[in-house]
């Protein structure tokens, strides 16, 4: 009886012939390799503080930044890493819109505000409360 119950559980879990099938997450999309600056352009993330390491530009509002990676074709530290929760500094390259960087998915949690490119504080050498905790981004001043 115990062997039969174990076999039933193994089938229910998707175990066949002694192997366990584990679902793999969907692959993340690479961010723009180079950050763009000007009207309607990217918010640029850097892997390290002080705009160092791999960089990745994200243009749309994104509810979960773990769906993007730093381009793996870069040679800088952080290349290929997940962008969400792995960025320490950045520049808002958009000269039209301000950007909000959030510490949680779906535009919630702590927030870092960067002004329009070329206006006031549009760079952050250290993301502070969202450093390595940047999970979403939205646009608007």
C-alpha positions as CSV (number, residue, x, y, z in Angstrom):
1,X,0.0,0.0,0.0
2,X,2.8,2.4,0.8
3,X,4.6,1.8,-2.5
4,X,1.3,2.4,-4.4
5,X,0.7,5.6,-2.6
6,X,4.2,6.8,-3.3
7,X,3.8,5.9,-7.0
8,X,0.6,7.9,-7.1
9,X,2.3,10.9,-5.5
10,X,5.2,10.7,-7.9
11,X,2.9,10.7,-10.9
12,X,1.0,13.6,-9.5
13,X,4.3,15.5,-9.1
14,X,5.3,14.7,-12.7
15,X,8.0,12.2,-11.7
16,X,8.7,9.6,-14.3
17,X,11.4,7.0,-14.5
18,X,13.2,8.5,-11.6
19,X,13.5,12.0,-12.9
20,X,11.8,15.2,-11.8
21,X,10.5,17.6,-14.4
22,X,11.0,21.2,-13.1
23,X,9.5,24.1,-15.0
24,X,12.0,26.6,-16.2
25,X,11.2,30.3,-16.0
26,X,10.7,32.1,-19.3
27,X,14.0,33.7,-20.5
28,X,14.4,37.4,-19.8
29,X,14.8,39.9,-22.6
30,X,18.0,41.8,-22.9
31,X,17.8,45.6,-22.2
32,X,19.1,48.0,-24.9
33,X,22.9,47.5,-25.1
34,X,23.6,51.2,-25.2
35,X,21.5,53.7,-23.4
36,X,19.9,56.4,-25.6
37,X,19.5,60.0,-24.6
38,X,17.0,62.6,-25.9
39,X,13.2,62.9,-26.4
40,X,11.3,59.7,-25.4
41,X,14.5,57.7,-24.6
42,X,15.7,55.1,-22.1
43,X,16.1,55.1,-18.4
44,X,19.7,53.7,-18.1
45,X,20.6,51.3,-15.4
46,X,24.1,50.4,-14.3
47,X,25.2,47.2,-12.5
48,X,27.5,49.1,-10.1
49,X,27.2,52.5,-8.4
50,X,28.8,55.6,-10.0
51,X,27.6,54.5,-13.5
52,X,30.0,51.5,-13.7
53,X,29.7,47.9,-14.9
54,X,27.2,46.7,-17.5
55,X,24.5,49.1,-18.6
56,X,21.0,48.5,-19.9
57,X,18.4,51.0,-21.2
58,X,14.7,50.4,-20.6
59,X,12.2,52.5,-22.5
60,X,8.7,51.3,-21.5
61,X,7.0,51.3,-18.1
62,X,7.8,47.9,-16.6
63,X,5.9,46.2,-13.8
64,X,8.7,43.7,-13.1
65,X,12.2,44.5,-14.2
66,X,13.4,40.9,-13.6
67,X,12.0,40.3,-17.1
68,X,15.1,42.2,-18.5
69,X,18.8,41.4,-18.4
70,X,21.9,43.4,-19.0
71,X,23.2,42.4,-22.5
72,X,25.4,39.4,-22.3
73,X,27.5,40.7,-25.2
74,X,29.0,43.4,-23.0
75,X,32.3,42.6,-21.3
76,X,31.7,44.8,-18.2
77,X,30.9,43.2,-14.8
78,X,27.2,42.3,-14.6
79,X,26.8,41.4,-18.3
80,X,24.0,38.9,-18.7
81,X,22.7,39.4,-15.1
82,X,19.0,40.1,-14.4
83,X,18.6,43.9,-14.5
84,X,15.8,44.0,-11.8
85,X,17.2,44.0,-8.3
86,X,20.8,44.1,-9.6
87,X,21.2,47.8,-10.5
88,X,23.0,50.4,-8.3
89,X,23.0,53.6,-10.3
90,X,21.4,55.2,-13.3
91,X,20.6,58.1,-15.6
92,X,17.2,59.1,-17.0
93,X,18.0,59.6,-20.6
94,X,14.5,60.9,-21.5
95,X,14.4,64.7,-22.0
96,X,10.6,64.7,-22.0
97,X,9.6,62.5,-19.0
98,X,10.6,61.9,-15.4
99,X,11.1,58.3,-14.2
100,X,10.1,56.6,-11.0
101,X,12.1,53.6,-10.0
102,X,10.3,51.3,-7.5
103,X,11.6,48.8,-5.0
104,X,8.7,46.4,-5.6
105,X,6.9,45.0,-8.6
106,X,3.8,46.7,-9.9
107,X,5.0,50.3,-9.1
108,X,4.9,49.9,-5.3
109,X,7.3,50.1,-2.4
110,X,10.1,52.7,-1.9
111,X,10.6,55.1,-4.8
112,X,13.5,56.9,-6.4
113,X,12.5,59.9,-8.7
114,X,14.8,61.1,-11.5
115,X,14.0,64.3,-13.4
116,X,14.0,64.7,-17.1
117,X,17.5,64.4,-18.8
118,X,19.3,67.6,-18.4
119,X,16.9,69.1,-15.8
120,X,17.7,69.0,-12.1
121,X,18.6,65.6,-10.6
122,X,18.4,63.2,-13.5
123,X,21.3,60.9,-12.5
124,X,21.8,58.8,-9.4
125,X,25.3,57.6,-8.5
126,X,23.8,55.4,-5.8
127,X,20.2,54.3,-6.0
128,X,19.9,54.4,-2.2
129,X,16.6,52.8,-1.1
130,X,16.2,51.1,-4.4
131,X,19.8,50.0,-4.8
132,X,19.8,46.3,-5.8
133,X,16.1,46.5,-5.1
134,X,14.9,48.1,-8.4
135,X,11.9,46.0,-9.4
136,X,9.7,48.3,-11.5
137,X,9.8,51.6,-13.4
138,X,7.1,54.1,-14.4
139,X,7.1,57.4,-16.2
140,X,5.6,60.8,-15.4
141,X,6.6,64.1,-13.7
